[in-house]
Amino acid sequence: MKTLGYYNGNIDELDRMNVPMLDRACYFGDGIYDVTYSRNYRIFALDEHIDHFFQSAGLIRIQPAFTRQWLRELLCGLVRRMDTGDLWVYFQLSRGTDLRSHAFPVSPSANLWVMLRPAGIRDVSLPMRCIGLEDTRFRHCNVKSLNLLPNVLATQAAVEAGVDECILFRDGYVTECAHSNLSILKNGVLLTHPADEWIYAGTGRAHLMAQCRRQGLGVEERLFTRAELLEADEVLVTSASALCAPVIELDGSPLGGRAPHTVRALQEALLRDYLEQTT
């Protein structure tokens, strides 16, 4: 298959799949998702992504009708159906299908979606240019929610500005980016926003923190300001697709670039880990 869609057991090419209008994802965005990549038909950090998936579901009281192991076997089996093993792997759970009402369905049966398409991770050698915007998202950012309108608008602003990402600020503090986490390096210490309700603490962020510790760098989870961002030795974006991308520009002004050897060592180690897990 060139692409693949899965919905509650139905499988076909994405452009031939149909989803009921009464799925609560369609009119409320009432659901959660996760995303990762596969290489050589091996899905990267799959168990971590499944754990995050179940965690997000629990936070909004969606009860999957399957186990982690069942989902793991399903995703691995779907990947093996594809013409290529280098894929974007997206999976989503909505609360169920029912007439539109804000309250939960009386007997909800969650709907599982999967989408696969050919893709690879971002070249780790490519730096990023960013713009900054106020963070207007609601107070459930720790849920990988389908309600992504503020993220969509921020990403579109970045596209229209001709840059790669949008850094979000809340009351003068950095939270994260439109679709990735953000950390800074200063004097040999990685600073990253606490894993609270204002950010989604992604797998890429966790891998970066672990790698920093292995390389003898300090790691602090605390709030940091826009001023600290501007004065950072390096600014680093992490996500499922960007293992560790340095930011070299914010709103047209230079950023970071003071610890390139440290960044390169982190990039090489994270890429090596990715390649080892997908070979």
Residue frames relative to the residue before (quaternion, step in Angstrom):
aa qw qx qy qz dx dy dz
M 1.0000 0.0000 0.0000 0.0000 0.00 0.00 0.00
K 0.4432 -0.6875 0.5057 0.2742 3.58 -1.07 0.73
T 0.7480 0.0078 -0.0119 0.6636 3.56 1.14 -0.79
L 0.1625 -0.7901 0.5802 0.1125 3.58 -1.22 0.22
G 0.0693 -0.7558 0.6497 0.0428 3.49 -1.11 0.87
Y 0.0757 -0.7696 0.6334 0.0285 3.55 -1.09 0.80
Y 0.0988 0.7763 -0.6192 0.0646 3.58 -0.95 0.88
N 0.8342 -0.2035 0.0901 0.5046 3.56 -0.44 1.27
G 0.7987 -0.3110 0.1367 0.4967 3.56 0.90 0.97
N 0.6207 0.5064 -0.3461 0.4883 3.60 1.24 -0.30
I 0.0701 -0.8077 0.5850 -0.0197 3.58 -0.90 1.00
D 0.2501 0.7408 -0.5997 0.1705 3.56 -0.99 0.89
E 0.6778 -0.3987 0.3829 0.4848 3.55 -1.33 -0.15
L 0.6316 -0.5824 0.3492 0.3741 3.60 -1.01 0.78
D 0.7140 0.4653 -0.2797 0.4421 3.61 0.85 -0.88
R 0.6801 0.4449 -0.3013 0.4987 3.60 1.26 -0.01
M 0.5307 0.6349 -0.4072 0.3865 3.59 1.27 0.00
N 0.1424 -0.7669 0.6209 0.0774 3.57 -1.20 0.68
V 0.1512 -0.7712 0.6151 0.0639 3.54 -1.10 0.80
P 0.5324 -0.6461 0.4299 0.3380 3.65 -0.88 0.83
M 0.5398 -0.6228 0.4608 0.3292 3.58 -1.05 0.77
L 0.7036 0.4790 -0.2657 0.4527 3.58 1.10 -0.66
D 0.3809 0.6711 -0.5241 0.3605 3.59 1.19 0.31
R 0.4775 -0.7165 0.4289 0.2732 3.59 -0.71 1.05
A 0.5188 0.6060 -0.4255 0.4273 3.59 1.25 -0.19
C 0.6598 0.5567 -0.3117 0.3970 3.59 1.06 -0.76
Y 0.8215 0.2431 -0.1271 0.4999 3.62 0.91 -0.77
F 0.7551 0.3041 -0.2128 0.5404 3.62 1.21 -0.18
G 0.3271 -0.7038 0.5452 0.3170 3.59 1.14 -0.52
D 0.3286 0.7868 -0.4600 0.2478 3.55 1.24 0.58
G 0.6090 0.5279 -0.3885 0.4466 3.53 0.17 1.30
I 0.3659 -0.7089 0.5646 0.2114 3.52 -1.35 -0.05
Y 0.1244 -0.7917 0.5945 0.0666 3.57 -1.27 0.30
D 0.0567 -0.7431 0.6536 0.1321 3.50 -1.40 -0.06
V 0.1300 -0.7958 0.5898 0.0430 3.55 -1.22 0.44
T 0.0808 0.7612 -0.6411 0.0555 3.53 -1.12 0.74
Y 0.4347 -0.6746 0.5277 0.2784 3.58 -1.30 -0.24
S 0.2146 -0.7352 0.6189 0.1742 3.52 -1.27 0.41
R 0.0725 -0.7513 0.6541 0.0501 3.52 -1.30 0.51
N 0.8235 0.0567 -0.0863 0.5578 3.59 -0.86 0.96
Y 0.6358 -0.5599 0.3014 0.4374 3.58 1.12 0.81
R 0.5942 0.5201 -0.3850 0.4778 3.62 1.19 0.43
I 0.3211 -0.7740 0.5204 0.1643 3.58 -0.66 1.13
F 0.4079 -0.7469 0.4789 0.2156 3.55 -0.73 1.11
A 0.8665 -0.0137 -0.0229 0.4984 3.57 -1.04 0.97
L 0.1364 0.8541 -0.4961 0.0760 3.58 1.08 0.69
D 0.6669 0.5061 -0.3248 0.4400 3.62 0.82 -0.89
E 0.6331 0.5208 -0.3352 0.4643 3.61 1.03 -0.71
H 0.6699 0.4908 -0.3027 0.4676 3.58 0.95 -0.85
I 0.6378 0.5071 -0.3328 0.4746 3.60 1.01 -0.71
D 0.6201 0.5283 -0.3436 0.4672 3.61 1.01 -0.74
H 0.6543 0.4963 -0.3108 0.4786 3.61 0.95 -0.86
F 0.6150 0.5614 -0.3312 0.4438 3.59 1.05 -0.82
F 0.6957 0.4513 -0.2685 0.4902 3.59 0.85 -0.95
Q 0.6139 0.5435 -0.3502 0.4530 3.58 1.06 -0.67
S 0.6601 0.4915 -0.3073 0.4779 3.60 0.90 -0.90
A 0.6337 0.5296 -0.3348 0.4537 3.60 0.95 -0.83
G 0.6706 0.5079 -0.3004 0.4495 3.58 0.91 -0.87
L 0.6408 0.5500 -0.3256 0.4252 3.58 1.02 -0.79
I 0.7662 0.2768 -0.1920 0.5472 3.61 1.12 -0.52
R 0.5343 -0.7009 0.3614 0.3044 3.55 1.26 0.61
I 0.3890 0.6346 -0.5539 0.3730 3.54 0.84 1.05
Q 0.1950 -0.7922 0.5724 0.0825 3.55 -0.82 1.03
P 0.2895 -0.7604 0.5495 0.1895 3.65 -0.37 1.13
A 0.3782 -0.7209 0.5384 0.2179 3.54 -1.11 0.74
F 0.6810 0.4067 -0.2823 0.5396 3.58 1.12 0.64
T 0.5018 -0.6505 0.4884 0.2941 3.53 -1.29 0.34
R 0.6693 -0.4615 0.3868 0.4353 3.54 -1.31 0.14
Q 0.6686 0.5082 -0.3113 0.4448 3.58 0.91 -0.89
W 0.6268 0.5269 -0.3423 0.4608 3.60 0.99 -0.76
L 0.6641 0.4936 -0.3085 0.4691 3.59 0.91 -0.89
R 0.6230 0.5431 -0.3402 0.4485 3.57 0.99 -0.79
E 0.6872 0.4766 -0.2839 0.4691 3.58 0.86 -0.96
L 0.6205 0.5371 -0.3456 0.4549 3.58 1.04 -0.73
L 0.6918 0.4832 -0.2927 0.4498 3.59 0.75 -1.02
C 0.6590 0.4992 -0.3156 0.4657 3.59 0.91 -0.85
G 0.6563 0.5082 -0.3115 0.4626 3.58 1.01 -0.77
L 0.6500 0.5101 -0.3201 0.4636 3.60 0.99 -0.78
V 0.6208 0.5422 -0.3406 0.4523 3.58 1.00 -0.78
R 0.6713 0.5152 -0.3021 0.4389 3.59 0.97 -0.82
R 0.5879 0.5777 -0.3697 0.4289 3.61 1.23 -0.23
M 0.6185 0.6173 -0.3239 0.3625 3.57 1.21 -0.53
D 0.5923 -0.5880 0.4298 0.3444 3.54 -1.28 0.52
T 0.7689 0.1680 -0.1026 0.6083 3.57 1.22 -0.53
G 0.4104 -0.7238 0.5009 0.2383 3.56 -1.15 0.57
D 0.5970 0.5394 -0.3636 0.4695 3.60 1.30 0.03
L 0.1622 0.8467 -0.4555 0.2221 3.53 0.08 1.38
W 0.3984 -0.5998 0.6342 0.2816 3.47 -1.47 0.37
V 0.0984 -0.8161 0.5695 -0.0006 3.59 -0.64 1.15
Y 0.0112 0.8146 -0.5729 0.0900 3.56 -0.38 1.31
F 0.0502 0.7941 -0.6051 0.0265 3.58 -0.93 0.86
Q 0.1171 -0.8170 0.5621 -0.0535 3.53 -0.95 1.04
L 0.1145 -0.7763 0.6167 0.0633 3.57 -1.13 0.67
S 0.1155 -0.7744 0.6175 0.0751 3.59 -0.83 0.97
R 0.6514 -0.5706 0.3359 0.3704 3.56 -1.20 0.56
G 0.7242 -0.3885 0.2511 0.5114 3.59 1.14 -0.47
T 0.4889 -0.6311 0.5227 0.2991 3.53 -1.38 -0.23
D 0.2705 0.7468 -0.5568 0.2430 3.57 -0.67 1.14
L 0.6436 -0.4777 0.4082 0.4370 3.57 -1.28 0.21
R 0.5916 -0.6209 0.3823 0.3439 3.56 -1.02 0.83
S 0.2591 0.7025 -0.6235 0.2249 3.52 -0.74 1.21
H 0.5263 -0.6705 0.4122 0.3219 3.58 -0.83 0.94
A 0.6449 0.5179 -0.3250 0.4586 3.59 1.02 -0.74
F 0.6225 -0.5484 0.4031 0.3864 3.55 -1.20 0.55
P 0.5594 -0.5569 0.4763 0.3873 3.62 -1.16 0.48
V 0.5837 -0.6044 0.4116 0.3531 3.57 -1.10 0.72
S 0.7888 0.0900 -0.0365 0.6069 3.59 0.95 -0.86
P 0.0503 -0.8524 0.5196 0.0291 3.60 0.45 1.14
S 0.0810 -0.7450 0.6598 0.0558 3.52 -1.20 0.70
A 0.3481 -0.7918 0.4620 0.1959 3.56 -0.20 1.30
N 0.3145 -0.7490 0.5618 0.1564 3.54 -1.13 0.80
L 0.2160 -0.7862 0.5705 0.0990 3.56 -0.83 1.03
W 0.1009 -0.7652 0.6355 0.0205 3.54 -0.92 1.08
V 0.0050 -0.7527 0.6570 0.0409 3.56 -1.21 0.59
M 0.0242 -0.7794 0.6257 0.0231 3.57 -1.07 0.76
L 0.0510 -0.7825 0.6205 -0.0016 3.56 -0.96 0.94
R 0.1318 0.7611 -0.6316 0.0670 3.56 -1.10 0.74
P 0.6093 -0.5653 0.3944 0.3919 3.60 -1.12 0.55
A 0.2692 0.7352 -0.5848 0.2120 3.57 -0.93 0.95
G 0.1651 -0.7621 0.6145 0.1195 3.53 -1.31 0.35
I 0.6252 -0.5378 0.3975 0.4023 3.55 -1.24 0.28
R 0.6289 -0.5480 0.4096 0.3694 3.54 -1.30 0.38
D 0.5511 -0.5933 0.4748 0.3447 3.57 -1.11 0.73
V 0.3991 -0.7588 0.4602 0.2307 3.59 -0.51 1.18
S 0.6213 0.5649 -0.3484 0.4166 3.61 1.16 -0.41
L 0.6181 0.5685 -0.3484 0.4163 3.61 1.22 -0.31
P 0.3107 -0.7433 0.5586 0.1974 3.62 -0.74 0.99
M 0.3835 -0.7170 0.5361 0.2267 3.56 -1.32 0.21
R 0.2040 -0.7074 0.6591 0.1533 3.50 -1.33 0.53
C 0.1096 -0.8314 0.5448 -0.0062 3.57 -0.89 0.97
I 0.2341 -0.6766 0.6590 0.2303 3.47 -1.45 0.14
G 0.3263 -0.7358 0.5543 0.2116 3.57 -1.27 0.21
L 0.0005 -0.7832 0.6215 -0.0201 3.56 -1.11 0.80
E 0.5788 -0.5497 0.4626 0.3857 3.55 -1.28 0.36
D 0.4285 -0.6954 0.5225 0.2446 3.56 -1.03 0.88
T 0.0678 -0.8345 0.5468 -0.0077 3.59 -0.41 1.24
R 0.4064 0.7287 -0.4706 0.2870 3.59 1.21 0.26
F 0.5648 -0.6012 0.4423 0.3520 3.55 -1.26 0.37
R 0.6392 -0.5796 0.3744 0.3397 3.56 -1.33 0.16
H 0.5795 0.5224 -0.4241 0.4598 3.56 0.82 1.01
C 0.1999 0.8307 -0.5000 0.1415 3.58 1.06 0.72
N 0.5874 0.5731 -0.3692 0.4360 3.60 1.25 -0.30
V 0.6113 0.4783 -0.3493 0.5249 3.59 1.33 -0.07
K 0.3446 -0.7151 0.5623 0.2316 3.59 -0.84 0.91
S 0.0126 -0.8718 0.4853 -0.0660 3.48 0.61 1.33
L 0.5127 -0.6179 0.4994 0.3255 3.55 -1.29 0.42
N 0.5726 0.5901 -0.3774 0.4259 3.61 1.27 -0.24
L 0.1480 0.8496 -0.4762 0.1717 3.55 0.26 1.31
L 0.2600 0.8067 -0.5060 0.1599 3.62 1.16 0.38
P 0.6609 0.4786 -0.3434 0.4650 3.69 0.81 -0.75
N 0.6354 0.5222 -0.3231 0.4682 3.59 1.06 -0.75
V 0.6323 0.5294 -0.3237 0.4638 3.57 1.02 -0.82
L 0.6776 0.4890 -0.2952 0.4632 3.59 0.89 -0.94
A 0.6528 0.5048 -0.3156 0.4684 3.59 0.99 -0.78
T 0.6484 0.5083 -0.3142 0.4717 3.57 1.00 -0.82
Q 0.6500 0.5090 -0.3206 0.4644 3.58 0.97 -0.80
A 0.6117 0.5387 -0.3465 0.4644 3.59 1.07 -0.70
A 0.6414 0.5099 -0.3195 0.4759 3.58 1.06 -0.77
V 0.6345 0.5264 -0.3272 0.4618 3.59 0.97 -0.84
E 0.6957 0.4759 -0.2777 0.4608 3.58 0.87 -0.94
A 0.6640 0.4724 -0.2988 0.4966 3.59 1.21 -0.48
G 0.4571 -0.7141 0.4245 0.3177 3.57 1.29 -0.12
V 0.5610 0.5753 -0.3984 0.4422 3.58 1.14 0.66
D 0.6473 -0.5891 0.3648 0.3176 3.54 -1.35 0.17
E 0.8174 0.0263 0.0478 0.5734 3.60 0.99 -0.78
C 0.3052 -0.7141 0.5991 0.1949 3.52 -1.40 0.23
I 0.2527 -0.7606 0.5843 0.1273 3.57 -0.71 1.13
L 0.2568 -0.7974 0.5365 0.1022 3.57 -0.85 1.05
F 0.1375 -0.7855 0.6022 0.0368 3.55 -1.05 0.91
R 0.0745 -0.7771 0.6244 0.0273 3.55 -1.05 0.84
D 0.8364 -0.1116 0.0224 0.5361 3.57 -0.52 1.23
G 0.7526 -0.4119 0.2062 0.4705 3.57 0.97 0.89
Y 0.6616 0.4706 -0.3065 0.4969 3.59 1.27 -0.15
V 0.4719 -0.6472 0.5205 0.2959 3.55 -1.17 0.65
T 0.1941 -0.7543 0.6101 0.1450 3.60 -0.96 0.81
E 0.6901 -0.3682 0.2918 0.5505 3.59 0.34 -1.25
C 0.5870 -0.5465 0.4271 0.4175 3.61 -1.12 -0.55
A 0.7427 -0.4166 0.2818 0.4420 3.54 -1.31 0.11
H 0.8150 -0.0274 0.0116 0.5787 3.61 1.01 -0.69
S 0.7142 0.3423 -0.2736 0.5457 3.58 1.01 0.81
N 0.5077 -0.6204 0.4977 0.3312 3.55 -1.32 0.23
L 0.2034 -0.7746 0.5900 0.1026 3.55 -1.24 0.52
S 0.0084 0.7741 -0.6322 0.0310 3.56 -0.98 0.92
I 0.2246 -0.7601 0.5871 0.1645 3.56 -1.25 0.32
L 0.2834 -0.7119 0.6135 0.1911 3.53 -1.30 0.51
K 0.1108 0.7775 -0.6121 0.0922 3.56 -0.92 0.93
N 0.8488 -0.0737 0.0121 0.5234 3.56 -0.69 1.15
G 0.7345 -0.4562 0.2357 0.4437 3.57 0.91 0.94
V 0.6501 0.4698 -0.3172 0.5060 3.59 1.26 0.32
L 0.3016 -0.7269 0.5896 0.1816 3.56 -0.97 0.91
L 0.1171 -0.7737 0.6210 0.0451 3.57 -0.83 1.04
T 0.0783 0.7903 -0.6015 0.0866 3.57 -0.86 0.97
H 0.6024 -0.5890 0.4023 0.3583 3.56 -1.06 0.77
P 0.5478 -0.6115 0.4395 0.3645 3.63 -0.96 0.71
A 0.4938 -0.6512 0.4936 0.2974 3.57 -1.17 0.62
D 0.2697 0.7614 -0.5346 0.2483 3.55 0.42 1.28
E 0.7739 -0.3779 0.2416 0.4471 3.59 -1.23 -0.36
W 0.6209 0.5747 -0.3365 0.4135 3.61 1.27 -0.12
I 0.7718 0.2031 -0.1613 0.5806 3.62 1.23 -0.11
Y 0.3538 -0.6480 0.6050 0.2980 3.53 -1.36 0.18
A 0.2745 -0.7896 0.5316 0.1364 3.56 -0.40 1.26
G 0.1704 -0.8602 0.4771 0.0586 3.55 0.11 1.33
T 0.6804 -0.4860 0.3740 0.4013 3.51 -1.35 0.29
G 0.6321 0.5415 -0.3364 0.4406 3.60 0.98 -0.79
R 0.6199 0.5335 -0.3261 0.4741 3.58 1.06 -0.78
A 0.6646 0.5040 -0.3043 0.4602 3.60 0.92 -0.91
H 0.6560 0.5053 -0.3147 0.4639 3.59 0.98 -0.82
L 0.6374 0.5182 -0.3300 0.4651 3.59 1.02 -0.76
M 0.6493 0.5158 -0.3201 0.4581 3.59 0.90 -0.87
A 0.6644 0.5020 -0.3055 0.4619 3.58 0.92 -0.90
Q 0.6691 0.4986 -0.3038 0.4597 3.57 0.96 -0.84
C 0.6054 0.5450 -0.3553 0.4584 3.59 1.04 -0.69
R 0.6571 0.5040 -0.3127 0.4651 3.58 0.92 -0.87
R 0.6406 0.5248 -0.3309 0.4525 3.59 0.99 -0.80
Q 0.7340 0.4155 -0.2271 0.4868 3.57 1.05 -0.73
G 0.6022 -0.6252 0.3337 0.3675 3.57 1.26 0.37
L 0.4846 0.6409 -0.4511 0.3885 3.58 1.20 0.36
G 0.4853 -0.6415 0.5019 0.3179 3.55 -1.15 0.57
V 0.1443 -0.7684 0.6168 0.0905 3.57 -1.23 0.49
E 0.0188 0.7895 -0.6118 0.0442 3.58 -0.80 1.03
E 0.1972 -0.7418 0.6299 0.1187 3.55 -0.95 0.95
R 0.3536 0.7072 -0.5365 0.2949 3.57 -0.25 1.29
L 0.6121 -0.5258 0.4307 0.4040 3.53 -1.29 0.30
F 0.0094 0.7699 -0.6373 -0.0328 3.56 -1.16 0.62
T 0.4854 -0.7210 0.4426 0.2206 3.51 -1.09 0.84
R 0.6753 -0.4484 0.3872 0.4393 3.51 -1.36 0.09
A 0.6252 0.5399 -0.3395 0.4499 3.60 1.02 -0.79
E 0.6531 0.4965 -0.3150 0.4772 3.60 0.99 -0.80
L 0.6071 0.5483 -0.3469 0.4588 3.57 1.06 -0.72
L 0.6877 0.4958 -0.2818 0.4494 3.57 0.87 -0.97
E 0.7285 0.4178 -0.2243 0.4944 3.58 1.15 -0.66
A 0.4283 0.7347 -0.4441 0.2820 3.61 1.28 -0.04
D 0.5360 -0.5923 0.4893 0.3501 3.55 -1.21 0.54
E 0.7806 -0.0560 0.0575 0.6198 3.56 1.05 -0.84
V 0.1987 -0.7354 0.6357 0.1245 3.54 -1.24 0.60
L 0.0911 -0.8450 0.5265 -0.0220 3.58 -0.61 1.15
V 0.2099 -0.7509 0.6185 0.0977 3.54 -0.98 0.99
T 0.0172 -0.7820 0.6230 0.0032 3.57 -1.01 0.85
S 0.1604 0.7522 -0.6290 0.1134 3.54 -1.14 0.75
A 0.7251 -0.3923 0.3060 0.4761 3.57 -1.29 -0.10
S 0.7543 0.3780 -0.2099 0.4940 3.58 1.01 -0.77
A 0.7435 0.3105 -0.1862 0.5623 3.61 1.13 -0.62
L 0.2884 -0.8018 0.4961 0.1669 3.57 -0.11 1.27
C 0.7587 -0.1933 0.1677 0.5990 3.58 0.99 -0.85
A 0.0856 0.8227 -0.5500 0.1159 3.57 0.00 1.31
P 0.3262 -0.7506 0.5343 0.2114 3.61 -0.69 1.00
V 0.3153 -0.7194 0.5883 0.1923 3.56 -1.10 0.76
I 0.1484 -0.8276 0.5397 0.0435 3.57 -0.70 1.10
E 0.7965 0.1806 -0.0959 0.5690 3.59 1.26 -0.11
L 0.0267 -0.7666 0.6414 0.0147 3.56 -1.08 0.81
D 0.8414 -0.0852 0.0074 0.5337 3.57 -0.66 1.15
G 0.7515 -0.4306 0.2007 0.4578 3.54 0.98 0.92
S 0.6619 0.4795 -0.3066 0.4878 3.61 1.27 -0.10
P 0.5663 -0.6199 0.4136 0.3521 3.63 -1.00 0.76
L 0.0843 -0.7871 0.6110 0.0070 3.53 -1.15 0.72
G 0.8527 0.1513 -0.1018 0.4895 3.57 -1.12 0.71
G 0.4817 0.7062 -0.4574 0.2450 3.53 -1.12 -0.79
R 0.5697 0.6332 -0.3637 0.3773 3.60 1.26 0.18
A 0.7665 0.2437 -0.1647 0.5710 3.61 1.26 -0.13
P 0.0354 0.8623 -0.5049 0.0171 3.61 0.79 0.97
H 0.6322 0.5373 -0.3475 0.4369 3.61 1.03 -0.68
T 0.6288 0.5228 -0.3287 0.4724 3.58 1.07 -0.72
V 0.6479 0.5144 -0.3140 0.4659 3.56 0.94 -0.89
R 0.6707 0.5034 -0.3103 0.4478 3.55 0.86 -0.94
A 0.6367 0.5198 -0.3338 0.4616 3.61 0.99 -0.75
L 0.6507 0.4986 -0.3124 0.4799 3.60 1.00 -0.78
Q 0.6487 0.5222 -0.3178 0.4533 3.58 0.93 -0.88
E 0.6729 0.5021 -0.3037 0.4503 3.57 0.86 -0.94
A 0.6676 0.4977 -0.3051 0.4621 3.58 0.97 -0.84
L 0.6734 0.4878 -0.2992 0.4680 3.60 0.94 -0.86
L 0.6433 0.5009 -0.3239 0.4800 3.59 1.02 -0.75
R 0.6250 0.5340 -0.3357 0.4600 3.58 0.99 -0.81
D 0.6496 0.5123 -0.3133 0.4664 3.59 0.95 -0.84
Y 0.6383 0.5278 -0.3152 0.4634 3.59 1.00 -0.86
L 0.6907 0.4832 -0.2781 0.4605 3.56 0.85 -0.99
E 0.6455 0.5190 -0.3263 0.4556 3.59 0.99 -0.79
Q 0.7073 0.4626 -0.2719 0.4602 3.59 0.96 -0.84
T 0.7530 0.3619 -0.2056 0.5096 3.61 1.18 -0.34
T 0.5538 0.5800 -0.4070 0.4374 3.57 1.16 0.56
